[in-house]
């Protein structure tokens, strides 16, 4: 299990806590009389519901937390083993290139060092598990407190002139929906959700375990010199360390007397490897490794990239907050207002991401032949054949979507041709992709029709995206799937199986077929009903949502795999 799996699992729990709370408010409406709403009776009913909510959550999520925490130990130990294996490969390659490994230290000193290293790893695992356990139960308490607070605030807001029951409840829960269940308070007073805290804690622990594994293998070969790597997307705070050489006294057992370089611990004390740090180091092989500090121009670019990343994160967060308020608002006007705010924030985040990734805007082709020429930029093929019957509007829309995918991931796509969907199928089928020949079939209607259908199918839960190009992204997703490694496919398949099983269990809790709902209806809450049908459709639905913006937790899991296993760093 990767760290992004853990984060997504905690985020799913938070969402379920909020979802269950809001269903209670929607299900048990206050009785309206001639004198107004009977708030006292409603409060008594909601408080009974709160007790049931508390008992159910404690029973259900305590078991889920226990299972997740058990996987964290395994994950950290695997990261340590990965670090050892990767480092051995690096050292052996250096030896092939002429590096003379130092004399190995005595077995007794190595054994002492390994015992200390193992104790450090055990302490890291224990500390991470303990921190998360405290955070987990703080989240359950926070959910109960927010539920109780909303019960009493609803009447307060009604008395101040909120008017309808829906308005009063929306006002009572708005702060909670905006912030999420931010149960973790840092020393500086900032509050964070469990999923955000878990992301920081688990990534940090995994990184330290990996570096510990690398250090253990260096110690076997009597090497302790390391160099801070050059990389794209690092943080300016640590840029001053890039290209510098250190003696690793933290993980490789190095000592000040072992060379002319400063200790790595001094760099860490100065800020290297702070939480969520993107930097890393590798072995420095004297006479082989080149030390290249960043230029002033590269430093400036690093700072500009971080500024854009922060802006993108801000608007993504605004989209998430407003989207959550829109989803659970009882009042129709509130739902509309916050949906518009979420869409505006999504658009702004997308614009900033395009600027950060230097995505070049597609210029509309004036002829089908021109469109074919442009398609060669994103296609793996030397020729792309577009049926002359295709409307230029549809072809230009698809080329724009495909260009955005290519710019984002840096990989050419297996698309060799575009043709219209057969007339007999056009009523039911928007598009299809043939993986054998790389030919795409598109409904030859209009972009406006695609937009309306996207909104309709998104509203009823069938599709994961309401973007007008959502169908195009879905079919491109099928082409991307064909280009993924087996490892990436296995990881995505595991997510699909997990979510399908969770949907089945929830469906059974609801009463199964007697509930009047299907398993796909339950799966819809995670992504879409269409995503329930197969692993490939699940991936393409997630891919469509990733490209359209405002991805749900499950799509962000898939995106993390794509960034790690598919995206080319340019």
N, C-alpha and C positions, 0 to 999 in steps of 0.2 A: 504494500500500500504506500503510495507516494504522499508527500506532505499536502498536496492540493486535494487529495481524497479526504484527508482528515478535516481540513478546513471546510470543504463542501458539506461533509457529514454534520459538522457542528452548525453550519448555516441552515441546513435543512431542519435541524431540531429547533432552532430559533424560529424559523418560519412556521413550523407546525404549532409551536406554543402560541404564537400570535394568531394564527389561523383559527385554532380552537377557541381562543378567547373571543375573537370577533364573531364567530358563529353563534356563540351564546348570546351576545348582544343582539344579533340579527334575529335569532330564533325566539327569544323571550322579549317581546315588545311590551312596553308599559301600557296598561289599560287607560284609554282616554274616556273621561267622564265629562259631564257638563261643567264641572268645576276645574277641569284640566286633567293632567295625567296623575294617576295614582302612584306616585313615586315611592311611597313607603312600602306598599305591597311589592312593587317591582324590585326594590332594593333587597327585601327579604328573600325573594325568589333568586335574585342574582347571587346573594351571599351563600345560599345553599348550593348554587351552581359552582361557586368558587371553591367550596370545600371538596366537591366532587372533582373539579379541575385539578386541585392540588394533589389529591390522593392518586388520581390517574397518572398525572405527570411524574410523580415520584416513583411509582411502580414501573411505568414504561421506560422513562428516560434513565433511571438508575441502571437498568440492565443495558441500555444502549451505551451509556457512558463507560460502563465496565468493559464492554466489548471493545470500544474504541481505545481505551487506555491500554488494554492488553496488546493491541496492535502497535502502539507507539514504541514499546520496548523492542519489538521485533524490527520495526522500521529503522530505529536508530542503530541497532546492531548490524543491519544490512548495509546502512550507509558507511559504517566503519569498515566492513568487509570490502565494500566497493572501493573505498579509498586505498586500502591495502593492495588490492588487485591492480588498480589503475597505476599506482605508483611503481609496482614491480615492473610493469610493462615499460614505463617511462625510463626506469633505471637501466633495464636490459637494452633498450634502444640506444641509450647514451653510451653504454659499454661497446656496442657494435660500432658506434661512430668514433671510438678511440678514447673514451673516458676511462681513466684508471681509478677504480673504486679504492677508497682508503682501506687500510687493514681493518678487518672486522674487530670490534671490541671483544674483550673476554666474555665467555658465556655467563659468568657470574654477574657481571655488571649489566649485561643485556637482560638477564632474568629479573634483576631488581627493577630495571627500568620498565619492563613489561608489566610487572606486578603493579607498579605505580600507575601506569597507563590504563590498565584494566580497572583499577579502583576509580580512576577519574571517569571512565566510561560508565561504570555502574552508578556513580554519584550523579552524572549528567542525566541518566535515564530516570533515576529516582526523583531528582529535583523537578524534571519536566512533568512527570506523572503527578507529583504532589501539587504542583502549581495548577495544572489543568483540573485536578479534582476539586480544588478550592474554587476555581472559576466556574466549574460546571454547576455546583450547588448554589453558588451566588446567582447564577442565571435563573435557576428554578425559583429562588426566593424573589428575585426581581420581577419575574412574571406574575407571581402571586400578589406582590405589592402593587404592581401597575394595574392589575385587574381590580383589586380592592379600591384603589384610588379613583379609577374611572367610574366605578359604581356610584360613589358619592359625589364626584364632580359633575356627573350628568345632571343631577337635580340642581346643583348650583348654577350651571350654565342655563338651564331651563328657566330658573328664577330671574336671570339677568336679561331675559328676552330673546333667547335662542329660537323660540317659537315651536317648531316641530320636535318630535321625539328624535328623528333622524339627525337634525341639526345639533341637538344637545349631546347626543352620543358621539357624533363626529368631533365636536369640540373637546369632549372629555378624553378622547383617545388620541387626538392629533399629535401631541408632543411625544407620546410613546411610539406611534407609528413613524414619526419623523426620525427619531433617534434609534429605534430598534431597542432590543433588550440590552442596553449598555450597562451591564452589571459590573464591569471591571474598571476600577479607578486607579490611574497611575499616580505617582508621587506629585506630578505637576498639576493634578486636579482633572486632567483629561479623562473622559470616560469612553470605554470601548466595549464592543460586543464580544461575546465568547468566540465567535468565528474569527474575528479580527485578531484577538489575543492569541488564539490557537495558531493562526497563520504565522504570527511573529515567533511564538515560542517553539513551535515544531520545526520551522525552517531554520531557526538559530541552532537548535539541538542537532538537527540533521547535518548542518554544515560543520559544526564542531566535531561531530562523530566522524564525518568523512575526512576532515583534516587530521584527526587523531589516527585514523587508519593509515593515511599517507605517512604520517610521522613515524608510526610503528615500523613501517617497511623501510624508511630511510635509516632508522636506528640499526636495523639488521645489517645494513651495508656500511655503517659508520659514516653516514652523510648527515649533515645538519644545516647546510646552507640552502636558503630558499630565496626566490625573487617574486615580488608582487607583480602579477600579470597585467599586461596591456589588454584591454577589452572594450567593447562597445557597451554603452548603456550603464556604465558604472556611476558612482556618486561623486560629485566634486569634493566632498569632504575628505575622501580618501585618495584623491588624485595625486597628492603630494608624495604618496608612498609608492606609486607605480614606477616600475623599473628599478627600484632600489633592492639591494641585496641585504639579507639579514641572516643571523644565526638563529635557528629555530630552537629556542630553549623551552617552548611551550609543549610541543608535540613530538619533537625529534630528539629530545634529550641533549641538545647542544649547550655549550658553556661559553662564557665570555672569553675564556682562555683558548678557545678552539679556532680563533681566526681574527681577522682584522675588521670584521663587520659588526654593526650594532646588533643587539638582541631583538628578536621579534617581539618579545614582551614589551619592550619600550614603545614600539609602534602601536601595539594594542592599547597600552595605557594612554597613548596620544589620540586614540579614536578609531583606529583600524578595527574592522570586524564588529562594528556597532550593530544593534538589532536591525535586521533586514538589509545589511550591507551586501552589495552585489560583487564585491571584490573577492579575489582568491589568490593563492600563491602556488608556485610549483618549485620543483627542485632546481637549484642553481648548480650547474655542472661547470666547474672552472675550465676555461678555455674553449667551451662549446656554446654555452648559453650567452646570448647577447642582451645586454642591459640597455633598454631604450626608454628613458623617461618621456613623459608627454611634452609636446611643444606647447607654447602659449596659445596657438590657434586651436589645438585639440582640447586644451583646458576650457577655452571659451565655448567650444561646441558642446562639451560635456555639461557645462553650466546651463547653456540654452536648452539642451535636451531635458535636463532635470526640471527646469522651469515649465516646459511644455507638459512633461509628465504630471507634474503637480496640478496644473490647470485641467488636464484631462481627467485626473482622479477626482478633482473637485466636482466637475460637471457630471461624471459618472455617478458620484455619490448623491448629487442633487436629483438625478434621474431616478435613482433607486429609492430615495426617500419619498419623492413626490409620487412615484409609481405605486409604492406601498400604500400611501394615503388614498390614492385613487382607487386601488383595488378593494379596500375595505370600507370606503365611505358609504354610508347608508343613504345620504341625501344625493339626489341625481345631479344637482348643480355643483356640489362639492366634487363629485366624481369627475365631472366634465372639466372643472377648473384645474384640478391636480393632474389629470391626464394630459392636458395641454402643457402644463409646466414641465412634466416629465419628458414629453416629446421635444420641447424646446431645449432642454438640457442635453438630451440624447444627441440632437443635431449639433449642438455646440461641441460636445465631446468628440463627435465624429470628425468635425472640421479640424479640431486641434490634433487628433490622431493622424489625419491626412497630412497636416503640416509637419508633424514630427517625423513621419515616415516618408516624407517627400513624395506623396502620392500625386502623380500627374493626372490632371483632369482629362477625361476622354473628350476629344473633339468629334462631334457627330460627322459620320461619313455621309457623302451626298449621293453615292451610288452603292449598289451591292458589291461591285468590284473593289471599291475603296474599303468597304467594310471587311472584305476578305483579306485585303492587304494588312489592315490593322490587326486582324485576328492572329496573324503570324507572330505578333509580339508576345502574346500570352499562350499560344498553342505549342505543344511539343512537336507538332507535325510541320513538314515543309510546305504543305498545301492545306488550306481550309476551304471547303466547298460549301457555299451558301445557296440554297435553292432560290432561283429567280422569282418564285412566287411569294417569298417572304416579304412582308411589309418592312420597309426601311426603319420605321419607328421601333418595331420589335427588335430588329437586329442591332440597332444603335443602343437600345436599352440593355440588351444582353452583353454587348461589347463593353459597355460602361461597367456593368457588374463584374464581368470576368477580369477586366483591367484592374479593378479595385482589389480583387482577390490576388492577382499576380503581384501587384505592388505591395500588398500586405505581407505575403508569405515568401515572395521572391522565387517561386517555383512555377515553371510552365505547366499548363494543364492539358490533359489528354482530351482535346476537343478537335475533331477533324472535319466536322461539318454541321450545318444547321438546316433543318427542313421543317415544313408544317406538320402538325399533328394530323393524322388522317381524319377526314370529315366525320366518319362514323363515330369516332371517339371524342370529338372536340367538345361535346356537351359535358362530358364527365372528366376529361383528362386535360390538365393545363399544360403538361410537359412530360417528357420522358428522356432517359439517357440510355444508350446502348453501350455497355462497357467493352464489347467485342470490337466494334469499329469506331468508337469515340464520336458517334453521330448523335446530335441532340435534336429532339422533336419539340417544337413550341407551338402553342395555340396562336394562330395567326390573326389575332383580334386587334387590340390596342392596349397601350400602357395604362390607359384609364380603366379598362376592363380588368387588367391585372391588379390594379390598385383596389378597385371595389371588391373583387373576389378575395384578395388578401385580407382586407378588413373584415369581410363577412366570415371567412373561415377561421380567422384569428378570434373573432368574437365568440364563435360557437365552440372554440377549443380544438378544432381539427388541425389547424396549422400553428406553428410556433412563432411565426413572424407576420406582422401586418404591413411590412414594407412592400412597396409596389414591385420591387425587384426580388422579393422573398422567394418566389418560385424559381427564378434564375439561380439564386444562391443555392437553393436546395439541389437542383440538378448539377450544378458545379460541384457540390458536396459529393455526389456520386462519383464524379471524375477524380476528385481528391482521394476518396476512399481507395480507389484502385491503385493509387500511388503511395499509400502508406506502408510502412514496414509491418511485418507480422507482429512485432512487439507492440507497436502503437495500436494495431487492430485488436490485439488481445486485451490491452488496457481499456479501450473504449467498450469492447464487448462485455468486460467485467462490470463496468458502470451500468450498462444496459440491463444485464441480468440482475444486478443488485436493485435497481429501481423497479424492475418488473416484479421482483419478489416482494418488495415493499408495497407496491400497489396491490398485489394479490392479498397480502396480509391485511391491509386496510380495508379492502373490498370485503373480505370475510368478516371483519369486525362490524362492518355496516350491515351484514346479513346476506352477503353473496348475491345471487341472482334475485332473491326476494326483495332486495333493496330498490330494485328498479334501475340500478346503475350497472354499467359494465366495468370490467377491469380497465379498459381504455379510458373510461370517464375519470377514473381515479388517477391514472397515469398522466392525464391531462394537467394536473396540478404541478407536476414536475416539468413537463415540456409541452406535449400535445398528444391528442388521440392518435394521430397518424404515426407519431414516433413509437407507439406501442407495437406496431405491426412486425418490425424486424430490426436487427442490429443496424443494417445499412440505412433504413429509413430513419432510425433513431439518430444516427450520425448526421445524416443530411439535414434533418430538422434542427439539430443543435448547431450545425454549421451555418444554416440560414439565419438563425438567431444571433450567432456570433457576428456575422457580417452586417446584419441589420442594426445591431446595437441593443443595449439593455438586456444583456444575456442573463438568464436565470442561473442559480448556482450550478445546476447540472451541466449547462452549456459552458460555464466558466471552467469546469473540470476538463471538459473536452478541449477547450481552447488552450489550457495549460499543457496538455499532451501535444497538441499541434505546435505550440511554440517550442517545445523541447525536442520533438521527434520529426517535425515536418518543415518548419520555417527555416529559411536560409538567412544567416546573419550577413548583411552586406556592408 
